[in-house]
Amino acid sequence: MQPTPIVLYFRYEKKTVKYPTGENVLPSHWKNECVLKKDSCQVEKNARLSKLKDTASDIFRRFVNDYHRQPSTDELRNEFDHHAAMNPKGVAVEKPLDLMGFIDQYLQDAKTRLNERTGKPIQKVTLLVYEQAYRILKEFKDLHYKRRPFSFEQINHGFYTKFQQFLIAEKKFSTNTVGKHIRTIKTFLLEAQECGHLSDFSPRKFRGIEERTDAIYLNAGELNAFFELDLRKQPPRLQRVRDLFIVGAWTGLRFSDFTRIKQENIKDGFITIQTQKTNETVVVPIHDHVQAIMNRYEGITENSLPVPLSNQRMNDYLKEIAVLANLNEPITETHTKGGQTFTKTTPKHELVTTHTARRSFATNHYLARFPTISIMKITGHRTEKAFMKYIKVTPREHAEALKDHWKQASQLAKETKVLKLA
């Protein structure tokens, strides 16, 4: 794990000045705004950080006393730049002139920044999402703002409405793609607000629209058919992919996690692994089907599991397996793109992907009335609202659950009546 820069956040009223301290620390050596004892330079670093905080407060008070008003964020940052204790090397910290300059700097910093929640580098896929949103925003700016500097004063509700319409009407994006880009731009704006660049408009008003997708899951019967499928006459790659899929379907792990299970993660009938995306430790019991797969590969691979393939190749091969498993149920999907609603019917085997395994785990255990909070501990969903969006239960399955509930209630009532009569 690499050291990360320590940054001073000086807040007053609704403004914040973000200022580099010149100090670095390992995330594990930092707690409650202090360097912990296990850091070799703990005393010196904490003394300097304390002095910086006191100096920043003194600079702010002197400005108020001299000018009888509070400074703007630019004025306060400028005062910090010219104070020897705050900036001993006399290096001027330049503020980006406009929104695009700010985002460009944000993207550069993100390549070496650690995720505040996990303490790990920001994932490459996240960086790609950032860069894509930046390119689209630049295209929007060049088209609608005639290549003029994109000042922070222009970021208001009118900008939000105009940008959303650009994504829908001109880019012809789907509703969920529109929502994804708006949420990414919102990330940039929240950082800009944190640095004091946005004062008259709240990025929180940037609502990322969302449309529930019709992603599929495999029920217990379909998973069993997958598991029992005789693939001995098929290319070896299909059995390998099928077995990996079953591991995902009975652990609830993401593709990035179930494809990197090591021997040390497997002990006493459980798989214990620190998830790559959220950095949380997850413990899952080994299902009978997973154990059967491990028995099949014992002595062949180090972890007694199939050697993983790329996500894309697995998705391609899974569709071949799903055809062999006769997953031919027609699935009707409805989505909005470019402001228009489209309906498409597709055989189920064309929709199976590696992520179907994880979704199947969550949905099947929910339908089996396993405690939701326990499922969430394994899947990593932090709120029940997010979890309920994730699982795929059809209206018919909800109705059948209600029917079973009524049947059980009726049976209980009859048994209670008999007991009373007795």
C-alpha positions as CSV (number, residue, x, y, z in Angstrom):
1,M,0.0,0.0,0.0
2,Q,1.4,3.4,-1.0
3,P,1.4,6.5,1.2
4,T,-1.3,9.1,0.3
5,P,-1.1,12.9,0.7
6,I,-2.5,14.5,3.8
7,V,-4.8,17.4,2.8
8,L,-6.0,20.3,5.0
9,Y,-9.7,21.1,4.6
10,F,-10.4,24.5,6.0
11,R,-14.2,25.0,6.3
12,Y,-16.1,28.2,7.2
13,E,-19.8,28.8,6.7
14,K,-20.6,26.8,3.5
15,K,-17.2,27.2,2.0
16,T,-14.1,24.9,2.0
17,V,-10.5,25.5,1.0
18,K,-8.6,22.3,0.2
19,Y,-4.9,22.8,0.7
20,P,-1.9,20.4,0.5
21,T,0.1,19.9,3.7
22,G,3.2,18.4,2.0
23,E,2.9,15.4,4.3
24,N,2.1,11.8,3.4
25,V,0.9,8.9,5.4
26,L,-0.2,5.3,4.9
27,P,-4.0,5.1,5.3
28,S,-3.5,2.4,8.0
29,H,-1.4,4.9,10.0
30,W,-4.1,7.6,10.0
31,K,-7.0,8.0,12.4
32,N,-9.0,10.9,13.8
33,E,-7.0,13.4,11.9
34,C,-3.7,12.2,13.5
35,V,-0.8,10.1,12.5
36,L,-0.6,7.0,14.7
37,K,2.3,5.8,16.7
38,K,3.3,3.1,14.2
39,D,4.4,5.8,11.8
40,S,8.1,6.4,12.4
41,C,7.7,10.2,12.0
42,Q,4.5,10.4,14.1
43,V,5.6,13.2,16.5
44,E,7.1,15.5,13.8
45,K,4.1,15.0,11.4
46,N,1.5,15.6,14.0
47,A,3.3,18.7,15.3
48,R,3.5,20.2,11.8
49,L,-0.1,19.3,11.0
50,S,-1.2,21.0,14.3
51,K,0.8,24.1,13.4
52,L,-0.7,24.2,9.9
53,K,-4.2,24.1,11.4
54,D,-3.4,26.9,13.9
55,T,-1.7,29.0,11.1
56,A,-4.7,28.6,8.8
57,S,-7.1,29.8,11.6
58,D,-4.8,32.8,12.3
59,I,-4.7,33.8,8.6
60,F,-8.4,33.6,8.4
61,R,-8.9,35.7,11.6
62,R,-6.4,38.3,10.4
63,F,-8.2,38.7,7.1
64,V,-11.5,39.2,8.9
65,N,-10.0,41.7,11.3
66,D,-8.2,43.7,8.5
67,Y,-11.0,43.7,5.9
68,H,-14.1,43.3,8.2
69,R,-15.4,40.5,6.0
70,Q,-14.8,36.9,5.3
71,P,-12.5,36.0,2.4
72,S,-13.6,34.2,-0.7
73,T,-12.0,30.8,-1.2
74,D,-9.6,32.2,-3.8
75,E,-8.5,35.0,-1.5
76,L,-7.9,32.6,1.4
77,R,-6.1,30.1,-0.8
78,N,-3.9,33.0,-2.0
79,E,-3.1,34.0,1.6
80,F,-2.1,30.4,2.3
81,D,0.1,30.3,-0.7
82,H,2.0,33.4,0.5
83,H,2.5,32.3,4.1
84,A,5.8,30.7,4.9
85,A,4.4,28.3,7.4
86,M,1.7,27.1,5.0
87,N,3.8,27.0,1.9
88,P,7.5,26.8,3.0
89,K,8.8,26.2,-0.5
90,G,6.9,29.1,-1.9
91,V,5.2,27.0,-4.5
92,A,2.0,28.6,-5.8
93,V,-1.0,26.3,-6.0
94,E,-2.9,27.3,-9.0
95,K,-6.7,27.1,-9.2
96,P,-8.2,25.7,-12.4
97,L,-9.8,28.5,-14.4
98,D,-12.9,26.6,-15.3
99,L,-14.9,23.4,-14.8
100,M,-13.1,21.5,-17.5
101,G,-9.7,22.4,-16.1
102,F,-10.8,21.4,-12.7
103,I,-12.0,18.0,-13.9
104,D,-8.8,17.5,-16.0
105,Q,-6.8,17.9,-12.8
106,Y,-9.2,15.7,-10.9
107,L,-8.6,12.9,-13.4
108,Q,-4.8,13.3,-13.2
109,D,-5.0,13.1,-9.4
110,A,-7.4,10.1,-9.5
111,K,-4.7,8.0,-11.1
112,T,-2.6,8.1,-7.9
113,R,-5.3,8.7,-5.3
114,L,-6.4,6.0,-2.9
115,N,-10.1,5.3,-2.5
116,E,-11.1,6.9,0.8
117,R,-13.3,4.0,1.8
118,T,-11.1,1.0,0.8
119,G,-7.7,2.5,1.0
120,K,-6.8,1.0,-2.4
121,P,-6.1,2.7,-5.7
122,I,-9.1,3.7,-7.7
123,Q,-10.1,0.9,-10.0
124,K,-9.2,1.2,-13.7
125,V,-12.8,0.6,-14.7
126,T,-13.8,3.6,-12.5
127,L,-11.1,5.8,-14.2
128,L,-12.5,4.8,-17.6
129,V,-16.0,5.8,-16.5
130,Y,-14.6,9.2,-15.4
131,E,-12.7,9.7,-18.6
132,Q,-15.7,8.8,-20.7
133,A,-18.0,11.3,-18.9
134,Y,-15.3,14.0,-19.3
135,R,-15.2,13.5,-23.1
136,I,-19.0,13.6,-23.3
137,L,-19.1,16.8,-21.2
138,K,-16.4,18.4,-23.4
139,E,-18.4,17.5,-26.5
140,F,-21.5,19.1,-24.9
141,K,-19.5,22.2,-24.0
142,D,-18.0,22.6,-27.4
143,L,-21.4,22.3,-29.0
144,H,-23.5,24.4,-26.8
145,Y,-21.1,26.9,-25.2
146,K,-19.1,27.7,-28.4
147,R,-15.7,26.6,-26.9
148,R,-15.9,29.4,-24.3
149,P,-14.4,28.7,-20.8
150,F,-16.9,26.7,-18.8
151,S,-17.1,28.9,-15.7
152,F,-18.4,27.5,-12.4
153,E,-21.1,30.3,-12.4
154,Q,-22.7,28.5,-15.4
155,I,-23.3,25.3,-13.3
156,N,-26.9,25.7,-12.3
157,H,-30.2,23.9,-12.8
158,G,-30.4,25.2,-16.4
159,F,-27.0,23.5,-17.1
160,Y,-28.3,20.2,-15.6
161,T,-31.5,20.3,-17.7
162,K,-29.6,21.2,-20.9
163,F,-27.0,18.5,-20.4
164,Q,-29.6,15.8,-19.7
165,Q,-31.5,16.7,-22.9
166,F,-28.2,16.6,-24.8
167,L,-27.7,13.0,-23.5
168,I,-31.2,11.9,-24.4
169,A,-32.1,13.8,-27.6
170,E,-28.7,14.2,-29.2
171,K,-26.6,11.3,-28.0
172,K,-29.7,9.0,-28.0
173,F,-28.5,7.3,-24.8
174,S,-30.6,4.9,-22.8
175,T,-32.1,6.1,-19.5
176,N,-29.6,4.2,-17.4
177,T,-26.6,5.5,-19.5
178,V,-27.9,9.0,-19.0
179,G,-28.1,8.5,-15.3
180,K,-24.6,7.0,-15.1
181,H,-23.0,10.0,-16.8
182,I,-25.0,12.5,-14.7
183,R,-23.9,10.7,-11.5
184,T,-20.3,10.8,-12.7
185,I,-20.5,14.5,-13.5
186,K,-22.1,15.0,-10.0
187,T,-18.9,13.3,-8.5
188,F,-16.8,16.0,-10.1
189,L,-19.1,18.8,-9.0
190,L,-19.2,17.6,-5.4
191,E,-15.4,17.7,-5.4
192,A,-15.5,21.2,-6.9
193,Q,-18.0,22.3,-4.2
194,E,-15.8,20.7,-1.5
195,C,-12.9,22.9,-2.8
196,G,-15.1,26.0,-2.6
197,H,-15.7,26.5,-6.4
198,L,-19.5,26.1,-6.2
199,S,-21.5,28.2,-3.8
200,D,-24.8,29.2,-5.5
201,F,-25.8,25.7,-6.7
202,S,-25.8,22.3,-5.1
203,P,-24.6,19.3,-7.2
204,R,-27.0,17.2,-5.1
205,K,-29.7,18.5,-7.3
206,F,-28.1,16.6,-10.2
207,R,-30.4,13.6,-10.1
208,G,-29.2,10.5,-12.0
209,I,-32.3,9.1,-13.6
210,E,-32.7,5.4,-13.5
211,E,-34.8,2.7,-15.2
212,R,-35.1,-0.7,-13.7
213,T,-33.7,-3.3,-16.1
214,D,-35.1,-6.7,-16.8
215,A,-31.8,-8.6,-16.1
216,I,-32.4,-12.3,-15.6
217,Y,-31.5,-14.8,-12.9
218,L,-31.5,-18.6,-12.9
219,N,-33.8,-20.3,-10.5
220,A,-32.8,-23.3,-8.4
221,G,-34.0,-25.8,-11.0
222,E,-32.2,-24.0,-13.8
223,L,-29.0,-23.9,-11.8
224,N,-29.3,-27.6,-11.1
225,A,-29.7,-28.3,-14.8
226,F,-26.6,-26.2,-15.4
227,F,-24.7,-28.2,-12.8
228,E,-25.8,-31.7,-14.1
229,L,-25.3,-30.9,-17.8
230,D,-23.1,-33.6,-19.4
231,L,-20.4,-31.6,-21.2
232,R,-17.9,-34.5,-21.7
233,K,-18.5,-34.5,-25.4
234,Q,-18.2,-30.7,-25.6
235,P,-15.0,-28.6,-25.8
236,P,-13.2,-28.6,-22.4
237,R,-13.7,-24.8,-22.2
238,L,-17.4,-25.2,-21.7
239,Q,-17.1,-27.4,-18.6
240,R,-14.5,-25.0,-17.2
241,V,-16.8,-22.0,-17.7
242,R,-19.9,-23.9,-16.4
243,D,-18.0,-24.9,-13.2
244,L,-16.8,-21.3,-12.6
245,F,-20.4,-20.0,-13.1
246,I,-21.7,-22.5,-10.5
247,V,-19.1,-21.3,-8.1
248,G,-20.3,-17.7,-8.6
249,A,-24.0,-18.8,-8.3
250,W,-23.4,-20.5,-4.9
251,T,-21.1,-17.9,-3.4
252,G,-22.7,-14.7,-4.5
253,L,-19.3,-13.3,-5.2
254,R,-18.6,-10.9,-8.1
255,F,-16.6,-12.2,-11.1
256,S,-13.6,-10.2,-9.9
257,D,-13.7,-12.2,-6.6
258,F,-14.8,-15.8,-7.5
259,T,-12.1,-15.9,-10.2
260,R,-9.3,-15.1,-7.7
261,I,-10.1,-17.5,-4.9
262,K,-6.8,-18.9,-3.5
263,Q,-6.2,-22.0,-1.5
264,E,-5.6,-19.9,1.6
265,N,-9.2,-18.5,1.2
266,I,-10.6,-22.1,1.7
267,K,-10.7,-23.5,5.2
268,D,-13.0,-25.6,7.3
269,G,-15.9,-25.6,4.8
270,F,-15.9,-21.9,4.2
271,I,-14.5,-19.4,1.7
272,T,-13.2,-16.2,3.3
273,I,-12.1,-13.5,0.9
274,Q,-11.6,-9.7,0.9
275,T,-13.7,-8.3,-1.9
276,Q,-11.8,-6.3,-4.6
277,K,-14.5,-3.7,-5.1
278,T,-15.4,-2.8,-1.5
279,N,-12.4,-4.2,0.4
280,E,-14.8,-6.0,2.8
281,T,-14.2,-9.5,4.2
282,V,-16.9,-12.0,3.1
283,V,-17.3,-15.5,4.5
284,V,-19.4,-18.0,2.5
285,P,-20.1,-21.6,3.3
286,I,-19.1,-24.1,0.6
287,H,-22.2,-25.4,-1.2
288,D,-22.5,-29.1,-2.2
289,H,-22.2,-28.2,-5.8
290,V,-19.1,-26.1,-5.2
291,Q,-17.6,-28.9,-3.2
292,A,-18.3,-31.3,-6.0
293,I,-16.5,-29.0,-8.4
294,M,-13.5,-28.7,-6.0
295,N,-13.3,-32.5,-5.9
296,R,-13.2,-32.6,-9.7
297,Y,-10.2,-30.2,-9.8
298,E,-8.4,-31.4,-6.7
299,G,-4.8,-32.0,-7.6
300,I,-5.2,-30.4,-11.0
301,T,-5.2,-26.7,-9.8
302,E,-3.7,-25.2,-6.7
303,N,-7.0,-24.0,-5.3
304,S,-9.0,-27.0,-6.6
305,L,-11.1,-24.7,-8.8
306,P,-11.1,-24.1,-12.6
307,V,-8.5,-21.7,-14.0
308,P,-10.4,-18.5,-14.8
309,L,-11.0,-17.0,-18.2
310,S,-11.7,-13.3,-19.2
311,N,-15.1,-12.0,-18.4
312,Q,-15.9,-11.5,-22.1
313,R,-14.9,-15.0,-23.1
314,M,-16.9,-16.5,-20.3
315,N,-20.0,-14.5,-21.3
316,D,-19.6,-15.8,-24.9
317,Y,-19.2,-19.5,-23.7
318,L,-22.0,-19.2,-21.2
319,K,-24.5,-18.6,-24.0
320,E,-23.4,-21.8,-25.6
321,I,-23.9,-23.7,-22.4
322,A,-27.3,-22.1,-21.8
323,V,-28.5,-23.4,-25.2
324,L,-27.4,-26.9,-24.2
325,A,-29.3,-26.5,-21.0
326,N,-32.4,-25.6,-23.0
327,L,-32.9,-22.1,-21.4
328,N,-35.2,-21.0,-24.2
329,E,-37.8,-19.1,-22.2
330,P,-38.7,-15.9,-24.1
331,I,-37.8,-12.9,-22.0
332,T,-39.4,-9.6,-22.9
333,E,-37.3,-6.5,-22.1
334,T,-38.4,-2.9,-22.0
335,H,-36.0,0.0,-22.1
336,T,-35.9,3.7,-23.0
337,K,-33.4,5.0,-25.4
338,G,-33.3,8.5,-26.9
339,G,-36.5,9.3,-25.1
340,Q,-38.4,6.4,-26.8
341,T,-39.5,3.2,-25.3
342,F,-38.6,-0.1,-27.0
343,T,-39.7,-3.6,-26.3
344,K,-37.7,-6.7,-27.3
345,T,-38.2,-10.4,-26.7
346,T,-35.1,-12.6,-26.5
347,P,-34.5,-16.3,-25.6
348,K,-33.2,-16.5,-22.1
349,H,-30.0,-18.3,-23.2
350,E,-28.8,-15.1,-25.0
351,L,-29.0,-13.1,-21.8
352,V,-26.9,-15.3,-19.5
353,T,-23.7,-13.6,-18.3
354,T,-21.2,-14.0,-15.5
355,H,-23.2,-11.5,-13.4
356,T,-26.3,-13.7,-13.7
357,A,-24.5,-16.0,-11.2
358,R,-24.4,-13.4,-8.5
359,R,-27.9,-12.1,-9.2
360,S,-29.2,-15.7,-9.0
361,F,-27.6,-16.2,-5.6
362,A,-29.3,-13.1,-4.2
363,T,-32.7,-13.8,-5.8
364,N,-32.9,-17.5,-5.0
365,H,-32.0,-16.9,-1.3
366,Y,-34.5,-14.1,-1.1
367,L,-37.2,-16.3,-2.5
368,A,-36.2,-19.0,-0.1
369,R,-36.9,-16.5,2.7
370,F,-33.3,-16.4,3.9
371,P,-32.9,-13.3,6.0
372,T,-32.3,-10.3,3.8
373,I,-29.7,-8.8,6.0
374,S,-27.6,-12.0,5.9
375,I,-27.8,-12.1,2.1
376,M,-26.6,-8.5,2.0
377,K,-23.7,-9.3,4.2
378,I,-22.5,-11.7,1.5
379,T,-23.4,-9.7,-1.6
380,G,-22.1,-6.4,0.0
381,H,-25.3,-4.3,-0.5
382,R,-25.3,-1.6,2.1
383,T,-29.0,-0.7,2.0
384,E,-32.1,-2.8,1.6
385,K,-33.3,-0.4,-1.0
386,A,-30.3,-1.1,-3.2
387,F,-30.6,-4.8,-2.6
388,M,-34.3,-4.9,-3.6
389,K,-33.4,-3.2,-6.9
390,Y,-30.8,-5.8,-7.5
391,I,-32.8,-9.0,-7.0
392,K,-35.1,-10.1,-9.8
393,V,-38.5,-11.4,-8.6
394,T,-41.3,-11.5,-11.1
395,P,-44.9,-10.4,-10.3
396,R,-45.9,-14.1,-10.6
397,E,-43.3,-15.1,-8.0
398,H,-44.5,-12.4,-5.6
399,A,-48.1,-13.7,-6.1
400,E,-47.0,-17.3,-5.5
401,A,-45.2,-16.2,-2.3
402,L,-48.4,-14.5,-1.1
403,K,-50.4,-17.6,-2.0
404,D,-48.1,-19.8,0.1
405,H,-48.4,-17.3,3.0
406,W,-52.2,-17.5,2.9
407,K,-52.0,-21.3,2.7
408,Q,-49.7,-21.5,5.8
409,A,-51.9,-19.0,7.7
410,S,-55.0,-21.0,6.9
411,Q,-53.3,-24.2,8.0
412,L,-52.2,-22.6,11.2
413,A,-55.7,-21.3,11.9
414,K,-57.1,-24.8,11.5
415,E,-54.5,-26.4,13.8
416,T,-55.2,-23.7,16.4
417,K,-59.0,-24.4,16.2
418,V,-58.5,-28.1,16.7
419,L,-56.3,-27.5,19.7
420,K,-59.0,-25.2,21.3
421,L,-61.7,-27.9,20.7
422,A,-59.5,-30.5,22.2
